[in-house]
Amino acid sequence: MAKGFSKQEKQFIYNKLIVEGKQLFSVFGIKKTSIAQLTNAVGIAQGSFYHFFLSKEELFFEILEIEEAEIKKKLLDKVSQEPMTRKAFKRMLLYSIELIDEHPVIKSLFQGESMEQLMRKLPPERIKQHIEQDEWALAPFLKKWQENDVLVDKDPAVITGVIRGFFTLLLNKEEIGETVYPEAVDLLAECLAAGLIREE
């Protein structure tokens, strides 16, 4: 029983569930990963799992939020290092795609099934809390770029929607064609940069 674990043991088990969960979800996806697989990997009884998370979906969501925070930090570090130009904006978009590729749990969300299962199984208040806290990482930069007349004068929500739309390319890799996918992503990033960033 988890209540018999010390505070240190609970922290150790929690950390191990995060690490092993990330590995298993990356290989099998959320649907095919079982509680038994998770607890066997960590070395606890199945019943003990529920003292840490209400469901495997909640564990998945916890890992997702950790990965999102890592991506946001890396992206903001990159964006704040150089003046915004069309070339820099294009690099930022391509770097974002690379970051998602490096985080398989987030990448799996672009396989619609994972998102559908999360929405169905997670408590509505958890999803609401996430949405409220999930400020678009680039929002402050979009505002600054518009104030400096670098970014076109469009509603920031529309610009954000366009950028988010760019990431849906990950959903359609097969339809685009895997052989042309890298060039298609590169060209679309270039077109977005040309359409959104002003240059003298």
C-alpha atoms as an extended CHARMM CRD file, in Angstrom:
* protein
*
       200  EXT
         1         1  MET       CA              0.0000000000        0.0000000000        0.0000000000  PROA      1               0.0000000000
         2         2  ALA       CA              1.3350000000        3.4680000000       -0.9180000000  PROA      2               0.0000000000
         3         3  LYS       CA              0.3290000000        4.8210000000        2.4700000000  PROA      3               0.0000000000
         4         4  GLY       CA              3.0680000000        2.5980000000        3.9280000000  PROA      4               0.0000000000
         5         5  PHE       CA              5.7220000000        4.3180000000        1.7930000000  PROA      5               0.0000000000
         6         6  SER       CA              7.8780000000        7.0270000000        3.2960000000  PROA      6               0.0000000000
         7         7  LYS       CA              7.8580000000       10.5050000000        1.7390000000  PROA      7               0.0000000000
         8         8  GLN       CA             11.1830000000        9.7170000000        0.0760000000  PROA      8               0.0000000000
         9         9  GLU       CA              9.8670000000        6.4040000000       -1.3070000000  PROA      9               0.0000000000
        10        10  LYS       CA              6.7510000000        8.1070000000       -2.6680000000  PROA      10              0.0000000000
        11        11  GLN       CA              8.8780000000       10.6950000000       -4.4690000000  PROA      11              0.0000000000
        12        12  PHE       CA             11.1120000000        7.9410000000       -5.8630000000  PROA      12              0.0000000000
        13        13  ILE       CA              8.1030000000        5.9420000000       -7.1290000000  PROA      13              0.0000000000
        14        14  TYR       CA              6.4840000000        9.0440000000       -8.6180000000  PROA      14              0.0000000000
        15        15  ASN       CA              9.7030000000        9.9100000000      -10.4880000000  PROA      15              0.0000000000
        16        16  LYS       CA             10.0530000000        6.3220000000      -11.6960000000  PROA      16              0.0000000000
        17        17  LEU       CA              6.4540000000        6.2710000000      -12.9380000000  PROA      17              0.0000000000
        18        18  ILE       CA              7.2060000000        9.4160000000      -14.9420000000  PROA      18              0.0000000000
        19        19  VAL       CA             10.3740000000        7.9130000000      -16.4650000000  PROA      19              0.0000000000
        20        20  GLU       CA              8.9230000000        4.4620000000      -17.1800000000  PROA      20              0.0000000000
        21        21  GLY       CA              5.6010000000        5.9100000000      -18.3110000000  PROA      21              0.0000000000
        22        22  LYS       CA              7.3600000000        8.1240000000      -20.8190000000  PROA      22              0.0000000000
        23        23  GLN       CA              9.2230000000        5.1180000000      -22.1950000000  PROA      23              0.0000000000
        24        24  LEU       CA              6.1650000000        2.8430000000      -22.4090000000  PROA      24              0.0000000000
        25        25  PHE       CA              3.8320000000        5.4970000000      -23.8440000000  PROA      25              0.0000000000
        26        26  SER       CA              6.4880000000        6.3480000000      -26.4480000000  PROA      26              0.0000000000
        27        27  VAL       CA              6.6700000000        2.7100000000      -27.5860000000  PROA      27              0.0000000000
        28        28  PHE       CA              3.0840000000        1.4850000000      -27.2080000000  PROA      28              0.0000000000
        29        29  GLY       CA              0.9690000000        4.6460000000      -27.0670000000  PROA      29              0.0000000000
        30        30  ILE       CA             -1.5670000000        5.4410000000      -24.3910000000  PROA      30              0.0000000000
        31        31  LYS       CA             -4.1750000000        2.9220000000      -25.5350000000  PROA      31              0.0000000000
        32        32  LYS       CA             -1.9030000000       -0.1390000000      -25.5870000000  PROA      32              0.0000000000
        33        33  THR       CA              0.0360000000        0.6700000000      -22.4140000000  PROA      33              0.0000000000
        34        34  SER       CA             -1.4770000000       -1.1190000000      -19.4150000000  PROA      34              0.0000000000
        35        35  ILE       CA             -1.3600000000       -0.3540000000      -15.6990000000  PROA      35              0.0000000000
        36        36  ALA       CA              0.3240000000       -3.7580000000      -15.2590000000  PROA      36              0.0000000000
        37        37  GLN       CA              3.1490000000       -2.7550000000      -17.6200000000  PROA      37              0.0000000000
        38        38  LEU       CA              3.6360000000        0.4940000000      -15.7250000000  PROA      38              0.0000000000
        39        39  THR       CA              3.6690000000       -1.0760000000      -12.2650000000  PROA      39              0.0000000000
        40        40  ASN       CA              5.8850000000       -3.9900000000      -13.3540000000  PROA      40              0.0000000000
        41        41  ALA       CA              8.4130000000       -1.5120000000      -14.7590000000  PROA      41              0.0000000000
        42        42  VAL       CA              8.4260000000        0.4280000000      -11.4900000000  PROA      42              0.0000000000
        43        43  GLY       CA              8.2290000000       -2.5820000000       -9.1670000000  PROA      43              0.0000000000
        44        44  ILE       CA              5.0240000000       -1.8090000000       -7.2740000000  PROA      44              0.0000000000
        45        45  ALA       CA              1.6740000000       -3.5950000000       -6.9560000000  PROA      45              0.0000000000
        46        46  GLN       CA             -1.0490000000       -2.5620000000       -9.4210000000  PROA      46              0.0000000000
        47        47  GLY       CA             -3.2310000000       -1.2960000000       -6.5720000000  PROA      47              0.0000000000
        48        48  SER       CA             -0.4620000000        1.0380000000       -5.4300000000  PROA      48              0.0000000000
        49        49  PHE       CA             -0.5340000000        2.8500000000       -8.7740000000  PROA      49              0.0000000000
        50        50  TYR       CA             -3.8310000000        4.5270000000       -7.8500000000  PROA      50              0.0000000000
        51        51  HSD       CA             -2.2820000000        6.2110000000       -4.8300000000  PROA      51              0.0000000000
        52        52  PHE       CA             -0.1590000000        8.2030000000       -7.2880000000  PROA      52              0.0000000000
        53        53  PHE       CA             -2.4670000000        8.6630000000      -10.2860000000  PROA      53              0.0000000000
        54        54  LEU       CA             -6.1890000000        8.1160000000      -10.8110000000  PROA      54              0.0000000000
        55        55  SER       CA             -5.5860000000        6.5370000000      -14.2310000000  PROA      55              0.0000000000
        56        56  LYS       CA             -2.9080000000        5.8970000000      -16.8430000000  PROA      56              0.0000000000
        57        57  GLU       CA             -4.3710000000        8.8950000000      -18.7160000000  PROA      57              0.0000000000
        58        58  GLU       CA             -3.5770000000       11.1320000000      -15.7520000000  PROA      58              0.0000000000
        59        59  LEU       CA              0.0170000000        9.8370000000      -15.7260000000  PROA      59              0.0000000000
        60        60  PHE       CA              0.2330000000       10.4650000000      -19.4780000000  PROA      60              0.0000000000
        61        61  PHE       CA             -1.0900000000       14.0030000000      -18.9640000000  PROA      61              0.0000000000
        62        62  GLU       CA              1.4360000000       14.6580000000      -16.1990000000  PROA      62              0.0000000000
        63        63  ILE       CA              4.2680000000       13.5920000000      -18.5310000000  PROA      63              0.0000000000
        64        64  LEU       CA              2.7410000000       15.7020000000      -21.3120000000  PROA      64              0.0000000000
        65        65  GLU       CA              2.8130000000       18.8270000000      -19.1280000000  PROA      65              0.0000000000
        66        66  ILE       CA              6.4500000000       18.1750000000      -18.1620000000  PROA      66              0.0000000000
        67        67  GLU       CA              7.4180000000       17.7990000000      -21.8360000000  PROA      67              0.0000000000
        68        68  GLU       CA              5.4470000000       20.9150000000      -22.8040000000  PROA      68              0.0000000000
        69        69  ALA       CA              7.3270000000       22.9320000000      -20.1800000000  PROA      69              0.0000000000
        70        70  GLU       CA             10.6720000000       21.6870000000      -21.5650000000  PROA      70              0.0000000000
        71        71  ILE       CA              9.6740000000       22.6270000000      -25.1260000000  PROA      71              0.0000000000
        72        72  LYS       CA              8.4490000000       26.0810000000      -24.0900000000  PROA      72              0.0000000000
        73        73  LYS       CA             11.7060000000       26.8100000000      -22.2610000000  PROA      73              0.0000000000
        74        74  LYS       CA             13.8870000000       25.7080000000      -25.1880000000  PROA      74              0.0000000000
        75        75  LEU       CA             11.7520000000       27.6330000000      -27.6730000000  PROA      75              0.0000000000
        76        76  LEU       CA             11.7210000000       30.8380000000      -25.6320000000  PROA      76              0.0000000000
        77        77  ASP       CA             15.4990000000       30.5930000000      -25.0700000000  PROA      77              0.0000000000
        78        78  LYS       CA             15.9770000000       30.2930000000      -28.8250000000  PROA      78              0.0000000000
        79        79  VAL       CA             13.5780000000       33.1170000000      -29.7310000000  PROA      79              0.0000000000
        80        80  SER       CA             15.0430000000       35.5660000000      -27.2360000000  PROA      80              0.0000000000
        81        81  GLN       CA             18.6000000000       35.1300000000      -28.5280000000  PROA      81              0.0000000000
        82        82  GLU       CA             18.2930000000       36.9150000000      -31.8750000000  PROA      82              0.0000000000
        83        83  PRO       CA             16.3820000000       39.7530000000      -33.5790000000  PROA      83              0.0000000000
        84        84  MET       CA             13.2630000000       38.5550000000      -35.3710000000  PROA      84              0.0000000000
        85        85  THR       CA             13.6590000000       38.3990000000      -39.1400000000  PROA      85              0.0000000000
        86        86  ARG       CA             12.0430000000       36.2020000000      -41.7590000000  PROA      86              0.0000000000
        87        87  LYS       CA             14.9960000000       33.7900000000      -41.6130000000  PROA      87              0.0000000000
        88        88  ALA       CA             14.8610000000       33.7110000000      -37.8120000000  PROA      88              0.0000000000
        89        89  PHE       CA             11.0820000000       33.0990000000      -37.8540000000  PROA      89              0.0000000000
        90        90  LYS       CA             11.4840000000       30.2420000000      -40.3080000000  PROA      90              0.0000000000
        91        91  ARG       CA             14.2310000000       28.7340000000      -38.1180000000  PROA      91              0.0000000000
        92        92  MET       CA             11.9420000000       29.0530000000      -35.1000000000  PROA      92              0.0000000000
        93        93  LEU       CA              9.1300000000       27.1420000000      -36.8420000000  PROA      93              0.0000000000
        94        94  LEU       CA             11.4590000000       24.3590000000      -37.9950000000  PROA      94              0.0000000000
        95        95  TYR       CA             13.0640000000       24.1730000000      -34.5430000000  PROA      95              0.0000000000
        96        96  SER       CA              9.5860000000       23.7870000000      -33.0000000000  PROA      96              0.0000000000
        97        97  ILE       CA              8.8750000000       20.8020000000      -35.2520000000  PROA      97              0.0000000000
        98        98  GLU       CA             12.2380000000       19.2950000000      -34.2460000000  PROA      98              0.0000000000
        99        99  LEU       CA             11.4070000000       19.7450000000      -30.5570000000  PROA      99              0.0000000000
       100       100  ILE       CA              8.0680000000       17.9620000000      -30.9640000000  PROA      100             0.0000000000
       101       101  ASP       CA              9.8670000000       15.1330000000      -32.7920000000  PROA      101             0.0000000000
       102       102  GLU       CA             12.2270000000       14.8090000000      -29.8050000000  PROA      102             0.0000000000
       103       103  HSD       CA              9.3110000000       14.4680000000      -27.3540000000  PROA      103             0.0000000000
       104       104  PRO       CA              7.4140000000       11.3110000000      -28.3360000000  PROA      104             0.0000000000
       105       105  VAL       CA              4.6330000000       11.7520000000      -25.7640000000  PROA      105             0.0000000000
       106       106  ILE       CA              3.7050000000       15.1330000000      -27.2370000000  PROA      106             0.0000000000
       107       107  LYS       CA              4.1950000000       13.7870000000      -30.7450000000  PROA      107             0.0000000000
       108       108  SER       CA              1.7230000000       10.9790000000      -29.9880000000  PROA      108             0.0000000000
       109       109  LEU       CA             -0.9610000000       13.6070000000      -29.3590000000  PROA      109             0.0000000000
       110       110  PHE       CA             -0.7770000000       14.4020000000      -33.0420000000  PROA      110             0.0000000000
       111       111  GLN       CA             -2.0940000000       10.8890000000      -33.6360000000  PROA      111             0.0000000000
       112       112  GLY       CA             -5.6980000000       11.9850000000      -32.8840000000  PROA      112             0.0000000000
       113       113  GLU       CA             -6.5450000000        8.8160000000      -30.9430000000  PROA      113             0.0000000000
       114       114  SER       CA             -4.4340000000        9.8010000000      -27.9080000000  PROA      114             0.0000000000
       115       115  MET       CA             -6.1290000000       13.1870000000      -27.6320000000  PROA      115             0.0000000000
       116       116  GLU       CA             -9.5840000000       11.6300000000      -27.9210000000  PROA      116             0.0000000000
       117       117  GLN       CA             -8.8120000000        9.1270000000      -25.1580000000  PROA      117             0.0000000000
       118       118  LEU       CA             -7.4440000000       11.8600000000      -22.8860000000  PROA      118             0.0000000000
       119       119  MET       CA            -10.5180000000       14.0340000000      -23.3340000000  PROA      119             0.0000000000
       120       120  ARG       CA            -12.7360000000       11.0520000000      -22.5530000000  PROA      120             0.0000000000
       121       121  LYS       CA            -10.8900000000        9.7810000000      -19.4820000000  PROA      121             0.0000000000
       122       122  LEU       CA             -9.4770000000       12.8500000000      -17.7260000000  PROA      122             0.0000000000
       123       123  PRO       CA            -11.5840000000       14.7410000000      -15.1720000000  PROA      123             0.0000000000
       124       124  PRO       CA            -13.0440000000       17.8740000000      -16.8600000000  PROA      124             0.0000000000
       125       125  GLU       CA            -11.5790000000       20.0990000000      -14.1200000000  PROA      125             0.0000000000
       126       126  ARG       CA             -8.0610000000       18.8490000000      -14.9380000000  PROA      126             0.0000000000
       127       127  ILE       CA             -8.4940000000       19.7300000000      -18.6080000000  PROA      127             0.0000000000
       128       128  LYS       CA             -9.9770000000       23.1300000000      -17.6910000000  PROA      128             0.0000000000
       129       129  GLN       CA             -7.0530000000       23.8640000000      -15.3600000000  PROA      129             0.0000000000
       130       130  HSD       CA             -4.5690000000       22.9620000000      -18.1080000000  PROA      130             0.0000000000
       131       131  ILE       CA             -6.2890000000       25.2010000000      -20.6620000000  PROA      131             0.0000000000
       132       132  GLU       CA             -6.3250000000       28.1310000000      -18.2200000000  PROA      132             0.0000000000
       133       133  GLN       CA             -2.6030000000       27.7300000000      -17.4800000000  PROA      133             0.0000000000
       134       134  ASP       CA             -1.5660000000       26.9330000000      -21.0490000000  PROA      134             0.0000000000
       135       135  GLU       CA             -0.6450000000       30.3990000000      -22.2330000000  PROA      135             0.0000000000
       136       136  TRP       CA              0.6940000000       30.2950000000      -25.7680000000  PROA      136             0.0000000000
       137       137  ALA       CA              4.4540000000       30.4720000000      -25.2020000000  PROA      137             0.0000000000
       138       138  LEU       CA              5.0290000000       33.0400000000      -27.9360000000  PROA      138             0.0000000000
       139       139  ALA       CA              2.1700000000       35.3990000000      -26.9600000000  PROA      139             0.0000000000
       140       140  PRO       CA              4.4340000000       38.0280000000      -25.2880000000  PROA      140             0.0000000000
       141       141  PHE       CA              6.8050000000       37.9190000000      -28.2750000000  PROA      141             0.0000000000
       142       142  LEU       CA              3.9880000000       38.3270000000      -30.7980000000  PROA      142             0.0000000000
       143       143  LYS       CA              2.8700000000       41.4550000000      -28.9570000000  PROA      143             0.0000000000
       144       144  LYS       CA              6.4180000000       42.8430000000      -28.8230000000  PROA      144             0.0000000000
       145       145  TRP       CA              7.0440000000       42.1050000000      -32.5150000000  PROA      145             0.0000000000
       146       146  GLN       CA              3.8160000000       43.8830000000      -33.4640000000  PROA      146             0.0000000000
       147       147  GLU       CA              4.7250000000       46.8910000000      -31.3080000000  PROA      147             0.0000000000
       148       148  ASN       CA              8.1090000000       47.0160000000      -33.0760000000  PROA      148             0.0000000000
       149       149  ASP       CA              6.4000000000       46.7130000000      -36.4840000000  PROA      149             0.0000000000
       150       150  VAL       CA              8.1830000000       43.4180000000      -37.2100000000  PROA      150             0.0000000000
       151       151  LEU       CA              5.0450000000       41.2690000000      -37.2900000000  PROA      151             0.0000000000
       152       152  VAL       CA              2.0520000000       41.9980000000      -39.5490000000  PROA      152             0.0000000000
       153       153  ASP       CA             -0.8430000000       43.8360000000      -37.9350000000  PROA      153             0.0000000000
       154       154  LYS       CA             -3.2930000000       40.9430000000      -37.5780000000  PROA      154             0.0000000000
       155       155  ASP       CA             -5.2100000000       39.6620000000      -34.5690000000  PROA      155             0.0000000000
       156       156  PRO       CA             -2.6370000000       37.7250000000      -32.4300000000  PROA      156             0.0000000000
       157       157  ALA       CA             -5.2340000000       34.9440000000      -32.0260000000  PROA      157             0.0000000000
       158       158  VAL       CA             -5.2980000000       34.5290000000      -35.8190000000  PROA      158             0.0000000000
       159       159  ILE       CA             -1.4900000000       34.4840000000      -36.0120000000  PROA      159             0.0000000000
       160       160  THR       CA             -1.3900000000       31.9310000000      -33.2020000000  PROA      160             0.0000000000
       161       161  GLY       CA             -3.9490000000       29.8300000000      -35.0910000000  PROA      161             0.0000000000
       162       162  VAL       CA             -1.8120000000       29.9280000000      -38.2360000000  PROA      162             0.0000000000
       163       163  ILE       CA              1.2840000000       28.8320000000      -36.2920000000  PROA      163             0.0000000000
       164       164  ARG       CA             -0.6290000000       26.0480000000      -34.5380000000  PROA      164             0.0000000000
       165       165  GLY       CA             -1.9240000000       24.9900000000      -37.9490000000  PROA      165             0.0000000000
       166       166  PHE       CA              1.6790000000       24.6050000000      -39.1130000000  PROA      166             0.0000000000
       167       167  PHE       CA              2.2030000000       21.9250000000      -36.4510000000  PROA      167             0.0000000000
       168       168  THR       CA             -0.7180000000       19.8810000000      -37.7660000000  PROA      168             0.0000000000
       169       169  LEU       CA              1.6400000000       18.8970000000      -40.5810000000  PROA      169             0.0000000000
       170       170  LEU       CA              2.7830000000       16.2160000000      -38.1430000000  PROA      170             0.0000000000
       171       171  LEU       CA             -0.6980000000       14.6960000000      -38.4240000000  PROA      171             0.0000000000
       172       172  ASN       CA             -0.4680000000       14.4030000000      -42.1640000000  PROA      172             0.0000000000
       173       173  LYS       CA              3.0300000000       13.1190000000      -42.8340000000  PROA      173             0.0000000000
       174       174  GLU       CA              1.7730000000       10.0890000000      -44.7740000000  PROA      174             0.0000000000
       175       175  GLU       CA             -0.7860000000       12.0770000000      -46.7700000000  PROA      175             0.0000000000
       176       176  ILE       CA              1.8410000000       14.6910000000      -47.6840000000  PROA      176             0.0000000000
       177       177  GLY       CA              4.2320000000       11.8900000000      -48.6480000000  PROA      177             0.0000000000
       178       178  GLU       CA              7.2200000000       10.9670000000      -46.5110000000  PROA      178             0.0000000000
       179       179  THR       CA              9.6880000000       11.5640000000      -49.3490000000  PROA      179             0.0000000000
       180       180  VAL       CA              8.5780000000       15.1750000000      -49.8930000000  PROA      180             0.0000000000
       181       181  TYR       CA              7.6120000000       15.9090000000      -46.2590000000  PROA      181             0.0000000000
       182       182  PRO       CA             10.8990000000       17.6220000000      -45.1940000000  PROA      182             0.0000000000
       183       183  GLU       CA             10.8780000000       19.9220000000      -48.2400000000  PROA      183             0.0000000000
       184       184  ALA       CA              7.1510000000       20.6410000000      -47.8390000000  PROA      184             0.0000000000
       185       185  VAL       CA              7.6490000000       21.6230000000      -44.1770000000  PROA      185             0.0000000000
       186       186  ASP       CA             10.6190000000       23.8080000000      -45.0900000000  PROA      186             0.0000000000
       187       187  LEU       CA              8.7040000000       25.5690000000      -47.8860000000  PROA      187             0.0000000000
       188       188  LEU       CA              5.6210000000       26.1640000000      -45.7400000000  PROA      188             0.0000000000
       189       189  ALA       CA              7.8010000000       27.6090000000      -42.9470000000  PROA      189             0.0000000000
       190       190  GLU       CA              9.3630000000       29.9480000000      -45.5220000000  PROA      190             0.0000000000
       191       191  CYS       CA              5.9470000000       31.0200000000      -46.8220000000  PROA      191             0.0000000000
       192       192  LEU       CA              4.6690000000       31.7190000000      -43.2970000000  PROA      192             0.0000000000
       193       193  ALA       CA              7.7780000000       33.7410000000      -42.4670000000  PROA      193             0.0000000000
       194       194  ALA       CA              7.3460000000       35.7870000000      -45.6640000000  PROA      194             0.0000000000
       195       195  GLY       CA              3.6480000000       36.3600000000      -44.9400000000  PROA      195             0.0000000000
       196       196  LEU       CA              3.9630000000       37.2510000000      -41.2510000000  PROA      196             0.0000000000
       197       197  ILE       CA              7.3060000000       39.0180000000      -40.8050000000  PROA      197             0.0000000000
       198       198  ARG       CA              7.8970000000       42.4780000000      -42.2250000000  PROA      198             0.0000000000
       199       199  GLU       CA             11.3090000000       43.3260000000      -43.6060000000  PROA      199             0.0000000000
       200       200  GLU       CA             12.5300000000       46.5280000000      -45.1830000000  PROA      200             0.0000000000
